[in-house]
Amino acid sequence: MAFLTVWTALISCARMGSPDGGWYDEKPPKVISTLPEDRGTNAKTKKVIINFDEFIKLENASEKVVISPPQIEQPDIKAAGKRIIVEFKDTMKENTTYTIDFSDAISDNNEGNPMGNYTYCFSTGDKIDTLEVAGTVLNAENLEPVKGSLVGLYRVDSLAIDSIKNGAAFSGLNALFEKEPIQRVSRTDSRGRFIIRGIAPGTYRVVALNDMDGNFFYSSAAEAIAFDHQLIVPSYKPDIRQDTIWTDTLHIKDIKRVPYTHFLPDDIVLRQFVKAQADRFFLKVERKEPECFSVFFSGPGTKLPEIKGLNFDSDSAFIVEATQKIDTVTYWLRDTILVNQDTLNIAMTYETTDSLGNLVPQTDTLEVLAKVSYEKRMKNLKKEMEEWYKQLEKKRKKATEEIKDTIFPIKRLEPKYGGQNSIAPDGNITIDFPRPLARLDSAAIHLYVKQDTLWYNAPFRLRQRTDEHATPRNMEIIAEWEPDAEYSLEIDTLAFEDIYGLTSKPYKAGFKVNELNSYSTLFIKPIYEGEGTVIVQIIDNSEKVIKEAPVVDGVAEFYYVNPGEYFLRAFVDRNDNGKWDTGDIDEDLQPEEVYYFQEKVACRAKWDVTREWRLNDIPLDKQKPASITKQKADKQKTIRMRNAERAREKGIALPEGL
């Protein structure tokens, strides 16, 4: 008898879940009771218990479960058998609707059948708030969906509403985002989508926040934020949607028209940005190369730092290079004695931001250490020389005639030349120098063009490049290039000499300017009714800018476009500085608008291509092509529907209820 009992138990255990040839459990977990009651009122407890009809598991609760109103001290959320227990730590607010949005975190323990998006709510007062709003959060610079951003509402009182209607600015209301926690909260999913639930009737402003310190309000300029001047008035209406019922993953069983409550607005679009760093403070000093050191600041300045040497004479000791914003400054050491000195002690007086936001002088004492010591550099040089002479000795033993180069070669200045082999008619030849120059002999630079079989001098200009991070060491040769012509760039020996006396070797390179028929011409006609100059960019699959041009007289013109397929992006240059600028909540300034053309544009050789582009025809959250969107949507959890496949294998109909 005992043997029979054990045998029966073994058979029962073997058949749990999906017996061989039997049916799989494809039913998601079902809530059978809750405490307090779901959508119940006058709740007094700080513990929530949700009971299910089967064993469940809760995945990534800290990431997926969102409680509103937000909790400063995070509740304990845990799954135990057939229940989920949530214990609140904060004091419960009176007359408040609490929502616990589990998203898709709940599934059954055996087969992993997802319950789907589940939200539980209760009220500490005598009524429950049920309104909802929804929308999308995008990165303002590139319209990428923002995953994991907090999105919340602030209620706007009647006095503020009246002042707004009378034309008052929003900047005073923006201060609310920096002082008080969000009142109702949600979190964006992988598509950037959010739904804020449990909202009371009223008027609100909405904000999206990358809450780095967990205090539920905007407290640092490093936090990404999105805010909108739109006043949100939640509402609802009866509506009909189509629900598709699937026989299996490939076949539709039925499409039903299902009535539901449609909450509005559900199309809010927020553009999130990080405020441009305006506060200036010292970040670090680096001396990667012995010849120079660089100092880095967090924001722009108005004048160069003052450097005083403490263990060396700093008078006329430097050649100074600075970025346009003076946020990075490089000091080149003129004297090789200082180059060989491992430690430079300096007193640096620089501009920094005080508590009132003003730039004031501050002096720091710094120790600037060479990354590689003089002793180690000498050891490396000795090793290099020994290896060179060893190779020379091997050559002597094999040589049939006298070897002339028997002295270790002197180090030379080695500029980097760009634009070789072929260039476009609107291209230039770049020259980048590793160190500042003491001498440049322009007469030693020669440009020749071939006409028929003869070479002639071609006029050119040598100038410093004008891009944002260019220094006097970054130069370019510009000329009126003749299409389909051959050129030769020839630079004599000793044309360039750096501040340490190193001179350049001779250089010669032939190249050809491509013929006009090898290019396409692209004309883009954006239709935009707002203020500011529209700048259109041609970008590749990685969103690298190939060319950009402002819209002039309704057209952005692109010449000499290499054949290929491209994407288009545009931004509205409101301040006419030629670049995209972020927003500033303190100045009530939105980031400059960015748009994407939905289709690829094919450019072919010899073709003139024209595209008309209505920038606002398509909602922002649907503009960016999926093929270049980096933030991909997570795969939706679905029931695997293996019973349908098993029924087909058996050649029988799927039983009702499975």
TORVO-408972 format. One line per field, with one value per residue (C-alpha): residue in three letters; residue number from 0; y, x, z. Coordinates in steps of 0.5 Angstrom, whole numbers, plus 2048, in hexadecimal, padded with zeros to 3 digits. Example, Ala and Ser with C-alpha at 12.3 -4.5 7.8 and 13.67 -1.06 7.14 Angstrom:
<sites>
residu <- [Ala,Ser]
num <- [0,1]
v <- [7F7,7FE]
u <- [819,81B]
w <- [810,80E]
</sites>
This chain:
<sites>
residu <- [Met,Ala,Phe,Leu,Thr,Val,Trp,Thr,Ala,Leu,Ile,Ser,Cys,Ala,Arg,Met,Gly,Ser,Pro,Asp,Gly,Gly,Trp,Tyr,Asp,Glu,Lys,Pro,Pro,Lys,Val,Ile,Ser,Thr,Leu,Pro,Glu,Asp,Arg,Gly,Thr,Asn,Ala,Lys,Thr,Lys,Lys,Val,Ile,Ile,Asn,Phe,Asp,Glu,Phe,Ile,Lys,Leu,Glu,Asn,Ala,Ser,Glu,Lys,Val,Val,Ile,Ser,Pro,Pro,Gln,Ile,Glu,Gln,Pro,Asp,Ile,Lys,Ala,Ala,Gly,Lys,Arg,Ile,Ile,Val,Glu,Phe,Lys,Asp,Thr,Met,Lys,Glu,Asn,Thr,Thr,Tyr,Thr,Ile,Asp,Phe,Ser,Asp,Ala,Ile,Ser,Asp,Asn,Asn,Glu,Gly,Asn,Pro,Met,Gly,Asn,Tyr,Thr,Tyr,Cys,Phe,Ser,Thr,Gly,Asp,Lys,Ile,Asp,Thr,Leu,Glu,Val,Ala,Gly,Thr,Val,Leu,Asn,Ala,Glu,Asn,Leu,Glu,Pro,Val,Lys,Gly,Ser,Leu,Val,Gly,Leu,Tyr,Arg,Val,Asp,Ser,Leu,Ala,Ile,Asp,Ser,Ile,Lys,Asn,Gly,Ala,Ala,Phe,Ser,Gly,Leu,Asn,Ala,Leu,Phe,Glu,Lys,Glu,Pro,Ile,Gln,Arg,Val,Ser,Arg,Thr,Asp,Ser,Arg,Gly,Arg,Phe,Ile,Ile,Arg,Gly,Ile,Ala,Pro,Gly,Thr,Tyr,Arg,Val,Val,Ala,Leu,Asn,Asp,Met,Asp,Gly,Asn,Phe,Phe,Tyr,Ser,Ser,Ala,Ala,Glu,Ala,Ile,Ala,Phe,Asp,His,Gln,Leu,Ile,Val,Pro,Ser,Tyr,Lys,Pro,Asp,Ile,Arg,Gln,Asp,Thr,Ile,Trp,Thr,Asp,Thr,Leu,His,Ile,Lys,Asp,Ile,Lys,Arg,Val,Pro,Tyr,Thr,His,Phe,Leu,Pro,Asp,Asp,Ile,Val,Leu,Arg,Gln,Phe,Val,Lys,Ala,Gln,Ala,Asp,Arg,Phe,Phe,Leu,Lys,Val,Glu,Arg,Lys,Glu,Pro,Glu,Cys,Phe,Ser,Val,Phe,Phe,Ser,Gly,Pro,Gly,Thr,Lys,Leu,Pro,Glu,Ile,Lys,Gly,Leu,Asn,Phe,Asp,Ser,Asp,Ser,Ala,Phe,Ile,Val,Glu,Ala,Thr,Gln,Lys,Ile,Asp,Thr,Val,Thr,Tyr,Trp,Leu,Arg,Asp,Thr,Ile,Leu,Val,Asn,Gln,Asp,Thr,Leu,Asn,Ile,Ala,Met,Thr,Tyr,Glu,Thr,Thr,Asp,Ser,Leu,Gly,Asn,Leu,Val,Pro,Gln,Thr,Asp,Thr,Leu,Glu,Val,Leu,Ala,Lys,Val,Ser,Tyr,Glu,Lys,Arg,Met,Lys,Asn,Leu,Lys,Lys,Glu,Met,Glu,Glu,Trp,Tyr,Lys,Gln,Leu,Glu,Lys,Lys,Arg,Lys,Lys,Ala,Thr,Glu,Glu,Ile,Lys,Asp,Thr,Ile,Phe,Pro,Ile,Lys,Arg,Leu,Glu,Pro,Lys,Tyr,Gly,Gly,Gln,Asn,Ser,Ile,Ala,Pro,Asp,Gly,Asn,Ile,Thr,Ile,Asp,Phe,Pro,Arg,Pro,Leu,Ala,Arg,Leu,Asp,Ser,Ala,Ala,Ile,His,Leu,Tyr,Val,Lys,Gln,Asp,Thr,Leu,Trp,Tyr,Asn,Ala,Pro,Phe,Arg,Leu,Arg,Gln,Arg,Thr,Asp,Glu,His,Ala,Thr,Pro,Arg,Asn,Met,Glu,Ile,Ile,Ala,Glu,Trp,Glu,Pro,Asp,Ala,Glu,Tyr,Ser,Leu,Glu,Ile,Asp,Thr,Leu,Ala,Phe,Glu,Asp,Ile,Tyr,Gly,Leu,Thr,Ser,Lys,Pro,Tyr,Lys,Ala,Gly,Phe,Lys,Val,Asn,Glu,Leu,Asn,Ser,Tyr,Ser,Thr,Leu,Phe,Ile,Lys,Pro,Ile,Tyr,Glu,Gly,Glu,Gly,Thr,Val,Ile,Val,Gln,Ile,Ile,Asp,Asn,Ser,Glu,Lys,Val,Ile,Lys,Glu,Ala,Pro,Val,Val,Asp,Gly,Val,Ala,Glu,Phe,Tyr,Tyr,Val,Asn,Pro,Gly,Glu,Tyr,Phe,Leu,Arg,Ala,Phe,Val,Asp,Arg,Asn,Asp,Asn,Gly,Lys,Trp,Asp,Thr,Gly,Asp,Ile,Asp,Glu,Asp,Leu,Gln,Pro,Glu,Glu,Val,Tyr,Tyr,Phe,Gln,Glu,Lys,Val,Ala,Cys,Arg,Ala,Lys,Trp,Asp,Val,Thr,Arg,Glu,Trp,Arg,Leu,Asn,Asp,Ile,Pro,Leu,Asp,Lys,Gln,Lys,Pro,Ala,Ser,Ile,Thr,Lys,Gln,Lys,Ala,Asp,Lys,Gln,Lys,Thr,Ile,Arg,Met,Arg,Asn,Ala,Glu,Arg,Ala,Arg,Glu,Lys,Gly,Ile,Ala,Leu,Pro,Glu,Gly,Leu]
num <- [0,1,2,3,4,5,6,7,8,9,10,11,12,13,14,15,16,17,18,19,20,21,22,23,24,25,26,27,28,29,30,31,32,33,34,35,36,37,38,39,40,41,42,43,44,45,46,47,48,49,50,51,52,53,54,55,56,57,58,59,60,61,62,63,64,65,66,67,68,69,70,71,72,73,74,75,76,77,78,79,80,81,82,83,84,85,86,87,88,89,90,91,92,93,94,95,96,97,98,99,100,101,102,103,104,105,106,107,108,109,110,111,112,113,114,115,116,117,118,119,120,121,122,123,124,125,126,127,128,129,130,131,132,133,134,135,136,137,138,139,140,141,142,143,144,145,146,147,148,149,150,151,152,153,154,155,156,157,158,159,160,161,162,163,164,165,166,167,168,169,170,171,172,173,174,175,176,177,178,179,180,181,182,183,184,185,186,187,188,189,190,191,192,193,194,195,196,197,198,199,200,201,202,203,204,205,206,207,208,209,210,211,212,213,214,215,216,217,218,219,220,221,222,223,224,225,226,227,228,229,230,231,232,233,234,235,236,237,238,239,240,241,242,243,244,245,246,247,248,249,250,251,252,253,254,255,256,257,258,259,260,261,262,263,264,265,266,267,268,269,270,271,272,273,274,275,276,277,278,279,280,281,282,283,284,285,286,287,288,289,290,291,292,293,294,295,296,297,298,299,300,301,302,303,304,305,306,307,308,309,310,311,312,313,314,315,316,317,318,319,320,321,322,323,324,325,326,327,328,329,330,331,332,333,334,335,336,337,338,339,340,341,342,343,344,345,346,347,348,349,350,351,352,353,354,355,356,357,358,359,360,361,362,363,364,365,366,367,368,369,370,371,372,373,374,375,376,377,378,379,380,381,382,383,384,385,386,387,388,389,390,391,392,393,394,395,396,397,398,399,400,401,402,403,404,405,406,407,408,409,410,411,412,413,414,415,416,417,418,419,420,421,422,423,424,425,426,427,428,429,430,431,432,433,434,435,436,437,438,439,440,441,442,443,444,445,446,447,448,449,450,451,452,453,454,455,456,457,458,459,460,461,462,463,464,465,466,467,468,469,470,471,472,473,474,475,476,477,478,479,480,481,482,483,484,485,486,487,488,489,490,491,492,493,494,495,496,497,498,499,500,501,502,503,504,505,506,507,508,509,510,511,512,513,514,515,516,517,518,519,520,521,522,523,524,525,526,527,528,529,530,531,532,533,534,535,536,537,538,539,540,541,542,543,544,545,546,547,548,549,550,551,552,553,554,555,556,557,558,559,560,561,562,563,564,565,566,567,568,569,570,571,572,573,574,575,576,577,578,579,580,581,582,583,584,585,586,587,588,589,590,591,592,593,594,595,596,597,598,599,600,601,602,603,604,605,606,607,608,609,610,611,612,613,614,615,616,617,618,619,620,621,622,623,624,625,626,627,628,629,630,631,632,633,634,635,636,637,638,639,640,641,642,643,644,645,646,647,648,649,650,651,652,653,654,655,656,657]
v <- [800,805,803,805,80B,80D,80B,80F,815,815,815,81B,81F,81D,81F,826,82C,829,821,81E,81E,822,829,82F,834,83A,83E,844,846,848,84D,84A,84F,855,858,85E,85D,85F,866,866,86C,86E,86A,86A,865,866,85F,85C,855,852,84B,847,840,83D,83E,844,848,84F,852,858,85B,861,863,861,862,86A,86C,873,878,877,874,877,871,86B,866,85E,85A,853,84D,847,841,843,84A,851,855,85C,860,867,86B,872,875,874,87B,87C,87C,87A,874,870,86C,866,865,85E,85F,858,855,850,849,842,83E,838,83A,841,843,84B,84E,854,85B,85B,861,861,867,869,870,872,877,876,876,873,877,873,878,877,87A,877,879,878,87B,87C,87F,886,885,87F,87D,876,873,874,86E,86E,876,878,87C,87F,885,88B,88E,895,89A,89E,8A5,8A2,8A0,8A7,8AA,8A6,8A7,8AF,8AE,8AD,8A9,8A1,8A3,8A4,89D,899,89B,896,890,892,892,88D,886,883,882,87D,878,873,870,870,869,867,86B,871,870,872,872,876,873,874,87C,880,885,88C,890,88D,88E,888,887,881,881,87C,87C,87B,87C,879,87F,87F,887,88A,88C,88B,88E,887,884,884,887,889,88E,890,897,893,893,88B,88B,883,881,87A,878,871,86E,868,864,85D,857,852,84B,846,83F,83E,843,843,842,847,844,84A,852,855,85C,85D,864,867,86D,872,876,87D,880,879,87D,881,882,884,886,885,888,88A,891,894,894,89B,89B,89B,897,894,88D,88A,88B,886,885,880,882,885,88B,88E,88E,88F,892,890,894,892,898,89E,8A4,8AB,8AB,8A7,8A4,8A7,8A2,8A4,89F,89D,899,89C,8A3,8A3,8AA,8A8,8A1,89F,89F,89F,89C,89C,89A,89F,89E,89E,898,894,898,895,897,896,896,89A,898,891,891,892,88C,888,88A,885,889,890,894,899,89E,89F,8A5,8A4,8A5,8A1,8A2,8A4,8A3,8A8,8A6,8AB,8AA,8AC,8AA,8A5,8A2,89B,898,892,88D,88B,884,881,87B,878,87A,87D,877,872,876,875,86E,86D,871,86D,867,86A,86C,865,861,866,865,85D,85D,862,85C,857,85B,85C,855,853,85A,859,861,866,868,870,871,86F,874,874,878,87F,87F,883,887,883,886,882,884,883,883,87E,87A,87E,883,887,88D,891,88D,88F,88C,88C,88C,88B,88C,888,88E,896,899,89E,89F,89E,89F,8A0,8A1,899,897,896,894,892,890,88C,88F,88A,887,88D,88F,897,89A,89A,8A0,89E,8A1,89E,89F,89D,899,89C,896,896,893,895,898,89B,894,892,895,894,896,899,89A,89B,893,892,88B,885,889,886,889,888,88B,88C,88E,890,88D,892,895,894,895,894,898,892,893,88D,88E,88A,885,887,885,883,881,880,880,881,886,881,883,886,880,87C,880,881,888,888,88D,88D,892,892,895,898,89D,89F,8A4,8A2,8A0,899,895,88E,889,883,87D,876,86F,871,878,87B,882,881,888,88E,894,89A,89B,8A1,8A4,89D,898,895,893,88E,88D,888,882,87B,876,872,872,877,879,880,884,88B,890,897,89C,8A1,8A5,8A5,8A2,89C,896,893,896,892,895,899,898,89E,8A2,89F,89D,897,893,895,890,88A,887,880,87F,878,875,874,878,875,879,877,87A,87F,880,886,883,888,886,88A,889,88C,88C,88B,886,880,880,881,87A,877,87A,877,871,86A,868,86E,86E,86B,86A,864,862,85C,856,855,84F,84B,844,83F,83B,834,831,833,830,829,829,829,824,81F,821,823,829,82E,82C,832,836,835]
u <- [800,806,809,803,802,809,808,802,806,80B,806,803,809,80B,805,806,806,807,807,809,804,7FF,7FD,801,7FF,7FE,7FA,7FD,7FC,7F5,7F4,7EF,7EF,7F3,7F4,7F2,7ED,7EF,7EC,7E9,7E9,7EA,7F0,7F4,7FA,801,801,7FE,7FD,7FB,7F9,7FA,7F7,7FE,805,808,80E,810,816,81A,815,81A,81A,813,80E,80C,808,805,805,80C,80F,816,817,816,811,813,810,811,80D,80C,808,802,802,805,807,808,80A,80A,80F,80D,807,801,7FE,7F6,7F1,7F6,7F5,7FB,7FD,802,804,807,808,809,80D,808,808,807,80C,80C,80B,80D,806,806,800,800,801,7FD,7FC,7F9,7F6,7F3,7F1,7F2,7EC,7E5,7E6,7EA,7EE,7EE,7F0,7F6,7FB,800,805,80C,813,819,820,81F,826,824,81D,81F,81A,81C,81C,81B,819,815,80F,80A,805,805,7FE,7FD,7F8,7F3,7F7,7FD,7F8,7F5,7FC,7FE,7F8,7FA,800,805,80B,80C,813,810,80C,812,815,810,814,81A,817,811,811,80D,805,804,809,80A,810,812,813,817,813,813,80C,809,802,801,7FB,7F6,7F6,7F0,7EC,7F0,7F6,7FD,804,808,80F,814,81A,820,820,827,827,820,81D,817,819,81E,824,82A,82C,82F,828,824,81D,817,812,80C,808,802,7FD,7FA,7F3,7F2,7EB,7E8,7E3,7E0,7E3,7E4,7EA,7EB,7EE,7F1,7F1,7F6,7F5,7FD,803,801,7F9,7F4,7EE,7E9,7E9,7E5,7E2,7E3,7E0,7E5,7E6,7EB,7EF,7F2,7F7,7FB,7FF,804,80B,810,817,81D,823,829,82A,831,836,836,839,841,846,84C,84C,853,85A,85E,865,864,86A,870,870,869,864,85C,857,850,84A,843,840,842,846,848,84F,855,858,85E,864,869,86F,871,877,879,879,872,873,873,873,86D,869,862,85C,855,84E,849,846,84C,84A,850,857,85E,864,86A,871,876,87C,87F,881,87A,878,87D,87B,876,872,870,86D,868,863,85D,859,852,84B,846,83E,83D,836,832,834,83A,841,846,84D,850,857,85A,860,861,867,867,86B,86D,86A,870,876,87D,881,87C,87C,883,883,87E,883,889,885,883,88A,88D,888,88A,891,890,88C,891,897,892,892,89A,89B,896,898,89C,89E,89F,899,898,893,897,895,88E,889,887,880,87C,875,870,869,863,860,859,855,85A,859,852,84E,847,847,845,84A,850,857,858,85F,860,866,867,86B,86A,86F,874,875,871,874,86E,872,874,86D,86C,865,865,860,860,85E,85E,865,868,868,867,867,860,85E,85C,85B,85E,85A,858,851,84B,848,846,84C,851,858,85D,860,85A,85B,858,85A,854,854,84F,84F,84E,84A,84D,854,85A,85E,865,866,86E,871,878,87D,87D,876,874,878,875,876,87C,87F,87D,87C,878,87A,878,871,86E,867,863,85B,855,84F,849,845,83E,83B,83D,838,831,82E,829,823,81F,819,817,810,810,80C,810,816,81D,821,820,827,826,82C,82D,82F,831,82E,832,830,836,835,838,836,831,82F,82A,823,824,81E,81A,820,826,82A,82F,835,83A,836,839,834,831,82B,82A,826,824,823,822,822,81F,825,822,828,82B,832,832,831,82C,82B,828,823,823,81D,81F,81F,818,81C,81A,820,820,81B,81E,81A,81B,819,816,819,820,822,825,82B,82D,833,831,82A,827,822,81D,819,813,813,80D,811,80B,807,808,808,80F,80F,80E,813,81A,81B,81B,821,825,822,827,822,81E,817,818,815,80E,80C,807,804,808,801,805,7FE,7FC,802,801,7FA,7FC,801,7FC,7F7,7F2,7EE,7F0,7EC,7E8,7EB,7F2]
w <- [800,802,7FB,7F7,7FB,7F9,7F2,7F1,7F4,7EF,7E9,7EC,7ED,7E6,7E3,7E6,7E1,7DA,7DA,7D4,7CF,7D3,7D3,7D6,7DB,7D7,7DC,7DF,7E6,7E9,7EF,7F3,7F9,7FC,802,802,7FD,7F6,7F4,7FC,800,807,807,80E,80D,80B,808,802,800,7F9,7F9,7F2,7F0,7EF,7F1,7EE,7ED,7ED,7E8,7E9,7EE,7F0,7E8,7E6,7EC,7ED,7F2,7F2,7F6,7F6,7FC,7FF,803,7FE,801,801,7FB,7FB,7F8,7FD,7FA,7F8,7FA,7F9,800,7FF,806,806,80A,809,80D,809,806,808,802,7FD,7F8,7F8,7F1,7F1,7EA,7E9,7E1,7DE,7E4,7E7,7E4,7E6,7E9,7E5,7DE,7DE,7DB,7DC,7DF,7DB,7DD,7E4,7E9,7F0,7F3,7FA,7FD,804,803,802,7FA,7F5,7EF,7E9,7E3,7DF,7DA,7D6,7D1,7CF,7D1,7CC,7CC,7C9,7C5,7C1,7C3,7C6,7CB,7D2,7D6,7DE,7DE,7E4,7E1,7E6,7E7,7EB,7EC,7EA,7EF,7EC,7ED,7E9,7E4,7E3,7E3,7DD,7DA,7DB,7D7,7DD,7DC,7DE,7E1,7E8,7E8,7E6,7EC,7EF,7EC,7F0,7F6,7F7,7F6,7F0,7F2,7ED,7EA,7E5,7E1,7DA,7D7,7D1,7CC,7D0,7D2,7D8,7DC,7E2,7E6,7EC,7EA,7ED,7E9,7E8,7E4,7E4,7E1,7DF,7E0,7DE,7E2,7E3,7EA,7EC,7F3,7F5,7F8,7F2,7F0,7EC,7F0,7EC,7E5,7E4,7E4,7DD,7DD,7D8,7DA,7D6,7D6,7D4,7DA,7DB,7DC,7DD,7DA,7D7,7D2,7D0,7CA,7C6,7C4,7C0,7C4,7C0,7C3,7C0,7BF,7BF,7BE,7B6,7B6,7B8,7BB,7BC,7BC,7C1,7C2,7C9,7CD,7D2,7D5,7D1,7D6,7D3,7D2,7CF,7CA,7CF,7CC,7D0,7CE,7D3,7D4,7D8,7DA,7D7,7DC,7DE,7E5,7E4,7E9,7E8,7E6,7E5,7E3,7DE,7DB,7D7,7D3,7D6,7D1,7D4,7D9,7D8,7DD,7DD,7DF,7E0,7DC,7D8,7DA,7D8,7D9,7D9,7E0,7E3,7E4,7E9,7E9,7F0,7EF,7E8,7E5,7E1,7DE,7D6,7D8,7D4,7CD,7CF,7CB,7CD,7CA,7C8,7CF,7D3,7D6,7D4,7D4,7D2,7D4,7D0,7D3,7CF,7D3,7D2,7D9,7DC,7D7,7DB,7E2,7E4,7E9,7E8,7EE,7EC,7EF,7EA,7EB,7E7,7E6,7EA,7EC,7F3,7F7,7F3,7EC,7EB,7E8,7ED,7EE,7F2,7F3,7F3,7F4,7F0,7EF,7E7,7E7,7E0,7DE,7DC,7E0,7DD,7E0,7DC,7D6,7D6,7D7,7D1,7CD,7CF,7CD,7C6,7C5,7C7,7C2,7BC,7BD,7BD,7B7,7B4,7B6,7B2,7AC,7AC,7AC,7A6,7A2,79C,79C,7A1,7A5,7A5,7AB,7B1,7B6,7BA,7B6,7B9,7BB,7B6,7B6,7B3,7B1,7AF,7A8,7A6,7A0,79C,795,794,796,795,791,798,79C,79F,7A1,7A8,7AC,7B3,7B7,7BE,7C1,7C0,7BB,7BB,7B4,7AE,7A7,7A2,79C,79D,79C,795,791,78A,785,77F,779,772,774,777,77F,781,787,78B,78F,796,79D,7A4,7AA,7B1,7B1,7B4,7B7,7BF,7C2,7BC,7BF,7BB,7BA,7B6,7AF,7A8,7A0,79D,795,78F,78D,786,785,782,783,785,78B,78E,795,796,79D,79D,7A3,7A9,7A7,7AE,7B5,7BC,7C2,7C4,7BE,7BA,7B3,7AE,7A8,7A1,79F,798,796,790,790,78C,78C,78B,784,785,782,788,78D,78E,790,796,797,79D,79E,7A5,7A7,7AE,7B0,7B7,7B8,7B7,7B2,7B0,7AF,7AB,7AC,7A8,7AC,7AB,7AF,7B5,7B5,7B3,7B0,7A9,7A6,7A9,7A6,7A9,7A5,7A1,79D,79F,79C,7A0,79A,79A,794,793,797,796,793,799,79D,7A3,7A9,7AA,7B0,7B2,7B8,7B9,7BA,7BE,7C0,7BA,7BC,7B7,7BC,7C0,7C7,7CD,7D2,7D9,7DE,7E2,7DC,7DA,7D3,7CF,7CB,7C4,7C0,7BC,7B7,7B2,7AB,7AC,7A5,7A2,79D,797,794,78D,789,784,787,78A,790,793,799,79C,7A4,7A8,7AF,7B4,7AF,7B3,7BB,7BE,7C1,7BA,7B6,7B7,7B3,7B6,7B3,7B6,7BD,7C2,7C8,7C5,7C9,7CD,7CB,7CE,7D2,7CF,7D1,7CC,7CA,7C9,7CA,7C3,7C1,7C5,7C2,7BB,7BC,7BF,7BA,7BF,7C0,7C6,7CC,7CF,7D4,7D2]
</sites>
